[in-house]
């Protein structure tokens, strides 16, 4: 590759502290990971319990040497999923910031220019690429939920779903120079998986992926080969483990340059000893309980972190 290889992971994470976290009716139809049972049990307490899980995660990440910038969500407009900022924004080493088209109307309200303006004080923002106009055509691409980025090789892995449209993927590729690897993935019930980042996690020299969810053998082989071609050890997880959010992990660095693989306790506990050993060769496993956030929001640790890859001023 002609250009200098970009690091896959960053030590700076952006997170949004929830104020009215709740089960989102507008997303439940396409997100099989939301649990009506958990939502019913925690309805009143969801915000308080989610906030406790959130604060614990922030303090654990900080203690591990990761820089976490927390922005407060606003009570109005009502954004029950604001705790998952990775869907509406992504930050790139080129200084580009991308804004994404969101399927649920109440998630579109999460896009906040004030956050970008605040980051501008410290970072170079060269260009804002706003893809949100695709919403008017009913075409969506929900950030690094819809795409799992291999930042070193500029490859975006994407499983197609009601929230991940080919046309918007092409627009993203045109704007950023990423190559798109698209495929279809289904859960144990045969339903399209709503976001790619529950199917797979791409590290620098490893990838955790539920190849079982990719039913077409040609597509499955293509994904595996693409990962292996870029020098990654493929660590496979089962559909059941995917259901426990074992695919929803993120590789981050701490300020000392150590690698951490961040996940929920549910995800960690679903892994076999062998899988943990394999991952352990590449990163320290860091996990915390996110069960209320997972059950109500249908997203886990990875979804809660937007990686700030912008160049510092």
C-alpha angles and dihedrals in degrees: 000000000000099000125068110272113255118228113255095217136043132202093220118083129180119211134177119224108222123233102175103018112172146147104288112225090190094063101036097089095064098029111075090177093073110097118217089192094056091043092054091050096047102032097120095034098039096102095045094045093043089050090053091050090047095050091047091052092049092049093047092049091047092048088052089057100259118138109234122189110197122199121193118241114228121239089228129080094036108244109170093179099046088117087077104065094158089083100062103036142030130185125212138198089239088068090253121138117197125204117200140214111247126206100216114068091219091055092056087067089066093075106104126184091190089070092053091047090052092050089050089071090069105020139052111250105189099173141359112217107199114196094165094106087078086077088077088062094045092248119133143188114177103205120244088351091065093036131040106206127216093200094184094058097025094239122145115202112205134176110205117240140142085284099045114060124187094224093056090045088056091049090051090049092050092051098044108026093240121149112231121224105190130185143150123258131182135191127236089279092055093251119138110261107248098218132026092220091072090054098049150006121205117208127179098268101005139045130203109210141164099224088170089072091061102080100182106084092211092053091045091052092046092054092047093048093048090053093046093045088060091054101259129146106228113224108192125213127193128243088255091054090047087055088056089055094254089142091052098084132124130208111223134170126225122222090267089059095251117144121239127185107210121206143139124274089246089057093045093050092050091060120095121236089251093054092048090051091050093050091043089067089066108030146000110261111234120184142167137180111273099158097131092047091046095047097046100032101035089223133095143197098316093052091055095060127074108191115227105215096159118129113256118243 
